């Protein structure tokens, strides 16, 4: 059966013309060297349509829970805009999400999360920098790359291995010549605070001497051909391959058992997983995927469940890593394919982009679209996957990537090596600076991901989400905010040393480098300076942003480091912000083993109070505040800084209207008040 239905949304302004002549196609495909800014099919799809009115600020949505091939035509209607959904098959499983008047997008994403699941809280290490290449050749190469990061004081957390690390593309195995001691290799990196990721794809080499294939065949776990009797045989990286049926709970359970340390020989608890080619990719199939007449183990045709396959594969892998730790540790799994609900299982990236300026420019709109669709942990390959990247492009991409949720450098095997130190000392310094900014901001990133895991609200946001009645912000996708409080205006044009940035709202925006408020004209557009050394980043007036300012080699080495609070006052000299802390890796937070704190500036008092969590009731948390930086402090006329209730005076310095309170040595999980007099 085929479904077709239309909806009209108002009072959105009527479009004078359609941007695209063709409808959006939702059909997950492995597309080689994909085009930009076209409504063609790509790796993932989420059939969620959001309607937002900047006249009222309200938002509503339509979610069509159907994983079959689908076309969505957005067009100008009599009043506002309309959308016509055309699905090849499936059932009419349609949800209207009305949001809540006056609530912006918060209730809308809560409703969506109640249907598809809340985003998972990623482990802290996964928010650091990841270094990948197709392929690091052998253990010697791995050690050399790791040593390069150490030598150049460049922070990173994870080193990745692509398909060539295996024995003939047999996943869960190692090339014994090039990687003879994989567990030792992982342990050596772990001793210096780094982890590894290996790739595991859904196509299984048809080799009767390969234990995964032998067992899957014996247990009857593969997708069948159109007869429903013979195992499907397609062509992928290993050659002849069969594909496990991840629509089956029994198959997912079997798959998850393959990640235990005794089954995945050579793995360690510090190894995490990359799921690629899971659209699913079949090199000799129609449009490089499986025939729609193939059948799963329940006898249902592939056309009925195509778009959900990649998500179910990622789910089974994530469940395998949880099972490996006996339920204790949060997994990290990167997937290329996705569907509604993928936010529950890990990260997603934008696939095989290219080392071109237009691909850098396209990264932000792509990642914003995914966040708007409820998928927050996303990123684009820094430097571009295909081709060779020049020095300027690499620097600008590293700067932009440092302010996007998933932060990984990756490259094709035909591309020149591009570790950061290979671009010369000047470029290395610029890229290191961007990476350091990323690591300093990790407490804020982690807090935003915790908020997303509770509310479903995106982490990387288009401006209209925080400024829903600002019509000028509605169509902007070249800049974004992290949460509400950090505004990012990247340079994506070759040779540019300025970037046109829009500053929404009525509160000041403070330059994150100078800590000075940006002069903003009535139009709110400013052509800001952006020399090659910097990416323009601003903090919203009325916010408190926690950072960790000590340069470390990895997130593991940052454990126990103190925090600096950056206080950006509103025009009314008020500010607030939150900090979430837990152990960074386990599921103990689900049992209350965390602390969520709120910091406030109100008049002449800075306070720290508990929001939720049990940390701090005993001695679980020894984190402390090293410094408090208050911007635009000139009007306060501070003569003395004391801790209320103790009378203890704190050291401070005030220069150029920036007040720095030094070494308050107050606990993160303690309630306290600082008085400015």
C-alpha positions as CSV (number, residue, x, y, z in Angstrom):
1,X,0.0,0.0,0.0
2,X,1.0,3.6,-0.5
3,X,0.2,6.6,1.7
4,X,-0.2,10.2,0.6
5,X,-1.5,13.1,2.7
6,X,-1.1,16.8,3.0
7,X,-1.1,19.4,5.7
8,X,-1.1,23.2,5.7
9,X,0.5,25.4,8.3
10,X,-0.4,29.0,9.1
11,X,0.2,31.8,9.9
12,X,3.7,31.3,8.4
13,X,4.4,33.8,5.6
14,X,3.6,32.5,2.1
15,X,6.7,31.7,0.1
16,X,7.0,33.5,-3.2
17,X,8.7,30.5,-4.8
18,X,10.0,27.0,-3.9
19,X,13.7,26.7,-3.3
20,X,13.8,23.2,-4.7
21,X,11.9,21.8,-7.7
22,X,11.8,18.3,-6.3
23,X,10.5,17.0,-3.0
24,X,12.8,15.8,-0.2
25,X,13.5,12.2,-0.5
26,X,13.9,10.1,2.7
27,X,15.6,6.9,1.8
28,X,18.9,6.1,3.5
29,X,21.6,5.6,0.9
30,X,25.4,5.4,0.7
31,X,25.9,8.2,-1.8
32,X,29.5,8.6,-3.2
33,X,30.7,12.2,-3.2
34,X,27.3,13.6,-2.5
35,X,26.0,16.9,-3.9
36,X,25.3,19.9,-1.7
37,X,22.1,21.7,-1.0
38,X,19.8,19.4,-2.8
39,X,16.8,17.4,-1.5
40,X,18.2,14.0,-2.6
41,X,18.4,11.0,-0.4
42,X,21.5,10.6,1.9
43,X,22.6,8.5,4.8
44,X,19.8,9.1,7.2
45,X,16.3,10.4,7.5
46,X,13.9,11.6,10.2
47,X,10.3,12.3,9.1
48,X,9.8,15.2,11.5
49,X,8.4,18.4,10.2
50,X,8.5,21.5,12.5
51,X,6.4,24.6,12.0
52,X,7.6,27.7,13.7
53,X,5.9,31.2,13.7
54,X,8.1,34.2,14.4
55,X,4.9,36.2,14.7
56,X,3.9,34.3,17.9
57,X,7.1,32.4,18.7
58,X,5.2,29.2,18.9
59,X,6.2,25.9,17.4
60,X,4.4,22.7,16.5
61,X,5.4,19.5,14.6
62,X,4.3,16.5,12.7
63,X,6.1,13.2,13.1
64,X,5.3,10.4,10.6
65,X,6.7,7.2,12.1
66,X,7.3,5.3,8.9
67,X,10.7,3.8,7.9
68,X,9.8,3.2,4.2
69,X,10.9,5.3,1.3
70,X,9.2,8.7,1.5
71,X,9.0,11.9,-0.4
72,X,8.0,15.2,1.4
73,X,7.1,18.2,-0.7
74,X,7.1,21.5,1.1
75,X,5.2,24.1,-0.9
76,X,3.5,27.5,-0.8
77,X,-0.2,27.1,0.3
78,X,-3.1,29.4,0.4
79,X,-2.3,30.5,3.9
80,X,1.4,29.9,4.8
81,X,3.1,26.7,3.7
82,X,2.0,23.2,3.1
83,X,3.6,19.8,3.1
84,X,2.7,16.7,1.1
85,X,3.9,13.4,2.5
86,X,4.2,10.4,0.1
87,X,5.3,7.0,1.6
88,X,5.8,3.9,-0.4
89,X,4.3,1.6,2.2
90,X,4.1,1.1,6.0
91,X,1.3,2.1,8.3
92,X,-0.3,5.4,9.1
93,X,1.5,6.1,12.4
94,X,1.1,9.8,12.5
95,X,1.7,12.1,15.5
96,X,0.8,15.8,15.9
97,X,3.0,17.6,18.4
98,X,1.2,20.8,19.4
99,X,3.9,22.2,21.6
100,X,2.7,24.7,24.2
101,X,1.8,28.3,23.5
102,X,4.4,30.7,24.9
103,X,6.9,27.9,25.6
104,X,9.0,28.1,22.4
105,X,10.3,24.7,21.5
106,X,10.8,23.2,25.0
107,X,7.5,21.3,25.2
108,X,7.6,20.3,21.6
109,X,10.9,18.5,22.0
110,X,9.7,17.0,25.3
111,X,6.7,15.6,23.3
112,X,9.0,14.2,20.6
113,X,11.3,12.6,23.2
114,X,8.4,10.9,24.8
115,X,7.7,9.2,21.5
116,X,11.2,8.4,20.2
117,X,13.3,8.5,23.4
118,X,15.5,11.1,25.0
119,X,19.1,11.7,23.8
120,X,21.6,9.7,25.7
121,X,24.2,11.3,27.9
122,X,27.5,10.6,26.2
123,X,30.7,9.8,28.2
124,X,32.9,12.8,28.7
125,X,35.8,11.5,26.6
126,X,33.6,11.4,23.5
127,X,33.2,15.2,23.6
128,X,37.0,15.6,23.1
129,X,38.9,15.5,19.9
130,X,39.0,12.3,17.8
131,X,41.8,11.5,15.3
132,X,40.9,9.2,12.4
133,X,42.1,8.1,9.0
134,X,41.4,5.4,6.5
135,X,43.8,3.9,7.6
136,X,46.5,4.1,10.3
137,X,48.6,1.3,8.9
138,X,50.0,-0.6,11.8
139,X,50.8,-0.4,15.5
140,X,54.0,1.6,14.7
141,X,51.9,4.1,12.9
142,X,49.4,4.3,15.8
143,X,52.2,4.9,18.3
144,X,53.8,7.5,16.0
145,X,50.6,9.5,15.6
146,X,50.0,9.3,19.4
147,X,53.6,10.5,20.0
148,X,53.0,13.4,17.6
149,X,50.1,14.7,19.7
150,X,52.2,14.3,22.9
151,X,55.1,16.1,21.4
152,X,53.1,19.1,20.1
153,X,50.9,19.4,23.3
154,X,47.8,18.9,21.2
155,X,44.9,17.5,23.2
156,X,43.0,14.5,21.9
157,X,41.0,11.6,23.4
158,X,40.5,8.9,20.8
159,X,42.5,7.3,18.0
160,X,40.5,5.4,15.3
161,X,41.1,2.4,13.1
162,X,39.3,1.9,9.8
163,X,38.6,-1.3,7.9
164,X,42.2,-2.1,7.1
165,X,43.0,-3.1,10.7
166,X,41.0,-6.3,10.3
167,X,41.9,-9.7,8.9
168,X,40.5,-9.4,5.4
169,X,37.5,-7.2,6.4
170,X,36.4,-9.7,8.9
171,X,35.0,-7.6,11.7
172,X,36.0,-8.5,15.3
173,X,39.4,-9.6,14.0
174,X,42.8,-8.1,13.6
175,X,45.4,-8.1,10.9
176,X,48.0,-10.2,12.8
177,X,50.9,-8.8,10.8
178,X,50.2,-5.1,11.3
179,X,48.4,-5.3,14.7
180,X,49.9,-8.3,16.5
181,X,49.3,-7.0,20.0
182,X,46.1,-5.0,19.8
183,X,45.3,-5.2,23.5
184,X,48.8,-4.0,24.5
185,X,48.4,-1.2,22.0
186,X,45.1,-0.1,23.6
187,X,46.5,-0.4,27.1
188,X,49.5,1.8,26.2
189,X,47.3,4.5,24.9
190,X,45.0,4.2,27.9
191,X,47.9,4.6,30.3
192,X,48.3,8.1,28.8
193,X,44.5,8.8,29.0
194,X,43.5,7.9,25.4
195,X,41.0,5.4,24.0
196,X,40.6,3.7,20.7
197,X,37.7,3.1,18.3
198,X,37.5,0.3,15.7
199,X,35.1,0.0,12.8
200,X,32.5,-2.8,12.7
201,X,30.1,-2.8,9.7
202,X,26.9,-4.8,9.2
203,X,28.0,-6.7,6.1
204,X,29.6,-10.1,7.1
205,X,32.1,-11.8,4.9
206,X,30.8,-15.1,3.5
207,X,33.7,-17.3,4.7
208,X,33.0,-20.6,6.4
209,X,36.2,-20.3,8.3
210,X,35.1,-16.9,9.8
211,X,33.5,-17.6,13.2
212,X,30.9,-14.7,12.9
213,X,29.7,-15.9,9.6
214,X,29.7,-19.6,10.6
215,X,27.7,-18.9,13.7
216,X,25.3,-16.5,12.0
217,X,24.6,-19.0,9.3
218,X,24.1,-21.9,11.7
219,X,21.6,-19.9,13.8
220,X,19.8,-18.4,10.7
221,X,20.4,-14.8,11.6
222,X,20.8,-13.3,8.1
223,X,18.3,-11.3,6.0
224,X,16.9,-13.5,3.2
225,X,16.5,-12.9,-0.5
226,X,13.1,-12.4,-2.1
227,X,12.3,-16.1,-1.8
228,X,12.5,-15.8,1.9
229,X,14.6,-19.0,2.1
230,X,18.2,-18.3,1.0
231,X,20.5,-15.9,2.8
232,X,20.9,-12.6,0.9
233,X,24.3,-12.3,-0.8
234,X,25.5,-8.9,-1.7
235,X,28.8,-7.2,-2.5
236,X,30.6,-4.9,0.0
237,X,34.1,-4.3,1.3
238,X,34.9,-8.0,2.0
239,X,33.4,-9.2,-1.3
240,X,30.5,-11.6,-1.0
241,X,28.6,-10.6,2.1
242,X,25.5,-11.3,4.1
243,X,23.6,-9.0,6.3
244,X,22.3,-9.6,9.8
245,X,18.7,-9.0,10.5
246,X,18.8,-6.2,13.1
247,X,15.0,-5.9,13.0
248,X,15.0,-9.1,15.0
249,X,15.4,-8.7,18.8
250,X,17.0,-12.2,18.9
251,X,19.6,-11.1,16.3
252,X,20.3,-7.9,18.2
253,X,20.8,-9.8,21.4
254,X,23.2,-12.2,19.7
255,X,25.1,-9.3,18.1
256,X,25.4,-7.5,21.4
257,X,27.1,-10.6,22.9
258,X,29.9,-10.4,20.4
259,X,31.5,-7.4,22.2
260,X,32.4,-9.2,25.4
261,X,36.2,-9.3,25.9
262,X,36.3,-13.1,25.5
263,X,34.4,-12.9,22.2
264,X,36.1,-9.8,20.7
265,X,39.6,-11.1,21.1
266,X,42.1,-8.3,21.3
267,X,39.6,-5.7,22.6
268,X,39.8,-4.0,26.0
269,X,37.3,-1.9,28.0
270,X,38.8,1.2,26.5
271,X,37.8,0.2,22.9
272,X,34.7,1.7,21.4
273,X,32.9,1.2,18.1
274,X,32.2,2.9,14.7
275,X,29.3,1.6,12.7
276,X,29.6,2.5,9.0
277,X,27.9,1.4,5.8
278,X,24.7,0.7,7.7
279,X,22.2,2.3,5.3
280,X,22.7,-0.6,4.3
281,X,25.3,-0.4,1.6
282,X,25.3,-3.1,-1.1
283,X,27.8,-2.2,-3.9
284,X,26.0,-4.4,-6.5
285,X,22.5,-3.5,-5.4
286,X,20.0,-0.9,-6.8
287,X,21.2,2.6,-5.7
288,X,24.0,0.8,-3.7
289,X,21.5,-0.8,-1.3
290,X,19.5,-4.0,-0.9
291,X,16.7,-5.0,-3.2
292,X,13.3,-3.9,-1.7
293,X,12.0,-7.5,-2.2
294,X,14.6,-9.0,0.3
295,X,12.9,-10.3,3.5
296,X,13.7,-10.1,7.1
297,X,13.4,-13.2,9.4
298,X,9.7,-12.3,10.0
299,X,9.1,-12.5,6.2
300,X,8.6,-8.7,5.9
301,X,10.0,-7.1,2.7
302,X,13.0,-4.8,3.0
303,X,11.0,-1.9,1.7
304,X,9.0,-1.8,4.9
305,X,11.9,-1.3,7.3
306,X,14.8,0.1,5.2
307,X,15.3,3.5,6.9
308,X,15.3,2.0,10.5
309,X,17.9,-0.6,9.8
310,X,21.0,1.6,10.5
311,X,19.6,2.8,13.8
312,X,18.8,-0.8,15.0
313,X,22.4,-1.8,14.1
314,X,23.8,1.1,16.2
315,X,21.4,0.1,19.0
316,X,22.6,-3.5,19.0
317,X,26.2,-2.3,19.1
318,X,25.6,0.2,21.9
319,X,23.8,-2.5,23.9
320,X,26.8,-4.7,23.3
321,X,29.2,-2.2,24.9
322,X,26.9,-1.9,27.8
323,X,26.7,-5.6,28.2
324,X,30.5,-5.8,28.0
325,X,30.7,-3.7,31.1
326,X,27.9,-5.5,32.8
327,X,25.7,-2.5,32.6
328,X,28.1,-0.1,34.3
329,X,29.6,2.0,31.5
330,X,28.1,4.4,29.0
331,X,28.9,3.3,25.4
332,X,30.2,5.3,22.6
333,X,29.1,4.3,19.1
334,X,29.3,6.4,15.9
335,X,26.9,5.7,13.1
336,X,26.5,7.0,9.6
337,X,22.9,6.0,9.1
338,X,20.1,7.3,11.4
339,X,16.4,7.4,11.9
340,X,14.0,8.9,14.6
341,X,15.3,7.4,17.8
342,X,19.0,7.4,16.9
343,X,19.6,10.0,19.6
344,X,19.3,7.2,22.2
345,X,22.2,5.2,21.0
346,X,25.2,7.4,20.2
347,X,26.7,9.9,17.7
348,X,26.2,10.4,14.0
349,X,28.4,12.2,11.4
350,X,27.6,13.7,8.0
351,X,29.5,11.0,6.1
352,X,31.9,11.4,3.2
353,X,32.3,15.1,2.8
354,X,35.1,16.7,0.8
355,X,38.1,19.0,1.5
356,X,36.4,22.0,0.0
357,X,35.2,25.4,1.3
358,X,31.6,24.8,0.2
359,X,31.6,21.6,2.3
360,X,32.8,23.5,5.3
361,X,30.1,26.0,4.7
362,X,27.5,23.2,4.4
363,X,28.5,21.5,7.6
364,X,26.6,24.0,9.9
365,X,23.3,23.8,8.1
366,X,23.5,20.0,8.0
367,X,24.3,19.8,11.7
368,X,21.6,22.3,12.6
369,X,19.0,20.3,10.6
370,X,20.0,17.2,12.5
371,X,19.7,19.0,15.8
372,X,16.3,20.4,14.9
373,X,15.3,16.8,14.1
374,X,16.1,15.8,17.7
375,X,19.6,14.4,17.0
376,X,22.1,16.4,19.0
377,X,25.4,14.4,19.0
378,X,26.5,15.1,15.4
379,X,29.5,16.3,13.6
380,X,31.2,16.6,10.2
381,X,34.7,15.3,9.4
382,X,37.2,18.1,10.1
383,X,39.2,18.8,7.0
384,X,36.8,16.9,4.7
385,X,37.0,13.2,3.9
386,X,37.8,13.3,0.1
387,X,40.7,15.2,-1.3
388,X,43.7,17.2,0.0
389,X,43.1,20.0,2.4
390,X,45.1,23.3,2.4
391,X,46.5,25.0,5.4
392,X,43.9,27.8,5.6
393,X,40.9,25.5,5.1
394,X,42.2,23.0,7.7
395,X,42.6,25.8,10.3
396,X,39.2,27.2,9.6
397,X,37.6,23.7,9.8
398,X,39.3,22.9,13.1
399,X,38.0,26.2,14.5
400,X,34.4,25.5,13.4
401,X,34.6,21.8,14.4
402,X,35.7,22.8,17.9
403,X,32.3,24.4,18.4
404,X,30.2,21.6,17.0
405,X,28.9,18.6,19.0
406,X,31.0,15.7,17.6
407,X,34.6,16.7,16.9
408,X,36.6,14.4,14.7
409,X,39.3,14.7,12.0
410,X,39.1,12.1,9.2
411,X,40.5,11.5,5.7
412,X,40.4,9.1,2.8
413,X,43.4,6.8,2.2
414,X,44.2,8.7,-1.0
415,X,44.4,12.0,0.8
416,X,47.7,13.3,2.1
417,X,48.3,12.8,5.8
418,X,46.9,15.7,7.8
419,X,47.8,15.3,11.4
420,X,47.8,18.9,12.8
421,X,51.6,19.3,13.0
422,X,52.0,18.6,9.3
423,X,50.7,22.1,8.2
424,X,53.6,24.0,9.7
425,X,54.2,25.7,13.1
426,X,51.9,28.7,12.5
427,X,48.9,26.5,11.5
428,X,49.6,24.1,14.3
429,X,49.5,26.9,16.8
430,X,46.1,28.1,15.4
431,X,44.6,24.6,15.4
432,X,46.0,23.8,18.9
433,X,44.3,27.1,20.1
434,X,41.0,25.9,18.7
435,X,41.3,22.5,20.3
436,X,42.2,24.1,23.6
437,X,39.1,26.3,23.4
438,X,37.1,23.1,22.9
439,X,38.6,21.4,25.9
440,X,38.2,24.5,28.1
441,X,34.5,24.6,27.2
442,X,33.8,20.9,27.9
443,X,32.1,21.5,31.3
444,X,29.6,23.7,29.4
445,X,29.2,21.1,26.6
446,X,28.6,18.3,29.1
447,X,26.0,20.4,31.0
448,X,24.2,21.1,27.7
449,X,24.2,17.4,26.8
450,X,22.8,16.6,30.3
451,X,20.0,19.1,29.7
452,X,19.3,17.5,26.3
453,X,19.1,14.1,27.9
454,X,16.4,15.4,30.2
455,X,14.4,17.7,27.9
456,X,15.2,16.5,24.3
457,X,16.0,20.2,23.4
458,X,19.0,20.4,20.9
459,X,22.5,21.3,22.0
460,X,23.6,23.1,18.7
461,X,20.7,25.4,18.0
462,X,19.6,27.7,15.2
463,X,19.0,31.2,16.5
464,X,15.3,31.1,16.1
465,X,15.0,28.5,18.9
466,X,16.2,31.0,21.5
467,X,14.8,34.1,19.8
468,X,11.5,32.7,18.4
469,X,9.9,36.1,17.6
470,X,12.9,37.5,15.8
471,X,12.1,37.3,12.1
472,X,15.7,38.2,11.1
473,X,17.0,35.1,13.0
474,X,14.5,32.7,11.4
475,X,16.5,31.9,8.3
476,X,20.0,32.0,9.5
477,X,22.0,28.8,9.3
478,X,25.6,30.0,9.0
479,X,25.9,30.7,12.7
480,X,24.5,29.0,15.8
481,X,24.4,28.9,19.5
482,X,25.5,26.2,21.9
483,X,22.6,26.0,24.3
484,X,21.5,29.6,24.7
485,X,24.7,31.2,25.9
486,X,27.5,30.7,23.4
487,X,27.2,32.3,19.9
488,X,29.4,31.0,17.2
489,X,30.2,32.8,13.9
490,X,32.7,30.7,11.9
491,X,34.7,31.8,8.9
492,X,33.8,29.5,5.9
493,X,35.1,31.6,3.0
494,X,38.6,31.4,1.7
495,X,40.7,34.4,2.4
496,X,38.1,36.0,4.6
497,X,39.3,38.0,7.7
498,X,35.9,39.3,8.6
499,X,32.5,37.6,9.0
500,X,29.0,39.1,9.1
501,X,27.5,38.0,12.4
502,X,23.9,38.6,13.7
503,X,23.6,39.4,17.4
504,X,20.0,38.5,18.5
505,X,18.1,39.7,21.5
506,X,18.4,42.8,23.7
507,X,21.2,41.7,26.0
508,X,24.9,42.3,25.3
509,X,27.1,39.7,23.7
510,X,30.6,39.5,25.2
511,X,33.6,38.6,23.0
512,X,35.0,35.3,24.5
513,X,38.6,36.5,24.0
514,X,38.5,40.2,25.0
515,X,35.6,39.8,27.5
516,X,34.3,43.1,26.1
517,X,30.7,43.7,25.0
518,X,30.3,43.8,21.3
519,X,29.0,47.1,19.9
520,X,25.8,46.2,18.1
521,X,23.9,48.7,15.9
522,X,20.0,48.7,15.6
523,X,20.2,46.3,12.7
524,X,22.1,43.8,14.9
525,X,24.4,42.9,12.1
526,X,28.1,43.4,12.6
527,X,31.0,42.6,10.2
528,X,33.3,41.4,12.9
529,X,37.1,40.9,12.7
530,X,38.1,37.3,12.2
531,X,41.8,37.0,11.4
532,X,43.1,33.5,10.7
533,X,44.1,33.1,14.4
534,X,40.5,33.2,15.7
535,X,36.9,32.1,15.3
536,X,34.4,34.8,16.6
537,X,32.7,33.4,19.7
538,X,30.5,35.3,22.1
539,X,28.9,34.8,25.5
540,X,25.3,36.0,26.1
541,X,24.7,38.7,28.7
542,X,22.9,37.2,31.6
543,X,24.8,33.9,31.6
544,X,27.4,32.1,33.6
545,X,29.6,29.7,31.7
546,X,31.8,27.2,33.5
547,X,35.2,26.3,32.0
548,X,38.3,24.4,32.8
549,X,41.3,26.5,31.8
550,X,44.3,24.2,32.4
551,X,45.7,22.6,29.2
552,X,45.7,18.8,29.5
553,X,46.4,16.1,27.1
554,X,42.9,14.5,27.3
555,X,39.7,14.6,29.3
556,X,41.0,11.8,31.5
557,X,43.9,14.1,32.5
558,X,41.4,16.9,33.4
559,X,39.7,14.9,36.2
560,X,39.9,16.9,39.4
561,X,40.9,20.2,37.6
562,X,39.3,23.3,39.1
563,X,36.7,25.4,37.3
564,X,36.6,29.0,36.2
565,X,33.2,30.7,36.1
566,X,32.8,33.3,33.4
567,X,30.0,35.7,34.5
568,X,28.5,37.9,31.7
569,X,26.0,40.3,33.3
570,X,22.8,41.4,31.7
571,X,22.0,45.0,31.4
572,X,20.3,44.7,34.8
573,X,23.6,43.2,36.3
574,X,22.2,39.7,36.6
575,X,23.4,36.4,35.3
576,X,22.8,32.7,35.8
577,X,24.1,29.4,34.5
578,X,24.4,25.7,35.5
579,X,27.1,23.1,35.8
580,X,26.5,19.4,35.7
581,X,29.1,17.0,37.1
582,X,29.2,13.3,37.5
583,X,31.9,10.6,37.1
584,X,31.9,11.2,33.3
585,X,31.6,7.5,32.3
586,X,29.2,5.3,34.2
587,X,25.4,5.0,34.6
588,X,25.6,5.9,38.3
589,X,24.0,9.3,37.5
590,X,20.7,7.4,36.9
591,X,20.8,6.6,40.6
592,X,21.4,10.3,41.7
593,X,25.1,10.1,41.7
594,X,25.7,13.6,40.2
595,X,25.4,17.2,41.0
596,X,23.5,19.9,39.1
597,X,24.4,23.3,40.4
598,X,23.2,26.8,39.6
599,X,25.4,29.9,39.8
600,X,23.8,33.4,39.9
601,X,24.9,37.0,39.9
602,X,22.2,39.1,41.5
603,X,23.2,42.7,42.3
604,X,26.4,42.4,44.4
605,X,26.1,38.7,45.2
606,X,27.3,35.6,43.5
607,X,25.7,32.4,44.7
608,X,26.0,28.6,44.2
609,X,23.0,26.5,45.0
610,X,21.9,22.9,44.5
611,X,19.4,22.1,41.7
612,X,19.4,18.3,42.1
613,X,21.7,15.2,42.6
614,X,23.2,13.6,45.6
615,X,26.8,14.5,45.0
616,X,28.0,16.8,47.8
617,X,25.9,15.1,50.5
618,X,29.0,13.1,51.3
619,X,32.6,13.4,49.9
620,X,32.0,12.2,46.4
621,X,33.0,15.4,44.7
622,X,36.2,17.4,45.4
623,X,35.8,19.7,42.4
624,X,36.4,23.4,43.3
625,X,36.3,26.9,41.8
626,X,39.7,28.3,41.0
627,X,38.6,31.7,39.5
628,X,35.5,33.8,38.9
629,X,35.6,36.3,36.0
630,X,33.0,39.0,36.0
631,X,32.7,41.0,32.8
632,X,31.4,44.6,32.6
633,X,32.2,45.1,36.3
634,X,32.9,48.8,36.1
635,X,29.6,49.9,37.5
636,X,29.9,47.7,40.6
637,X,32.8,49.7,42.1
638,X,34.1,46.7,44.0
639,X,36.3,47.5,47.0
640,X,36.1,44.2,48.8
641,X,35.1,40.6,48.1
642,X,34.1,38.3,50.9
643,X,32.5,34.9,51.5
644,X,29.2,35.4,53.3
645,X,28.9,33.8,56.7
646,X,32.7,33.4,57.1
647,X,34.0,36.9,56.6
648,X,36.9,35.4,54.6
649,X,38.2,38.0,52.2
650,X,39.1,36.9,48.7
651,X,41.9,38.2,46.5
652,X,40.7,40.0,43.4
653,X,42.0,42.3,40.6
654,X,39.9,44.6,38.4
655,X,41.3,45.8,35.1
656,X,39.5,47.2,32.1
657,X,36.1,46.6,33.7
658,X,36.8,42.9,34.2
659,X,36.8,41.6,37.8
660,X,38.8,38.5,38.5
661,X,38.3,36.8,41.8
662,X,41.3,34.6,42.4
663,X,41.5,31.4,44.3
664,X,38.1,31.5,46.1
665,X,38.7,27.7,46.7
666,X,35.0,27.1,47.1
667,X,33.6,23.6,46.4
668,X,31.4,23.0,43.4
669,X,28.9,21.1,45.4
670,X,28.8,23.5,48.4
671,X,26.2,26.2,48.8
672,X,27.9,29.5,49.1
673,X,27.5,33.3,48.6
674,X,30.2,35.8,47.6
675,X,29.6,39.4,48.4
676,X,30.9,42.3,46.3
677,X,31.2,45.4,48.3
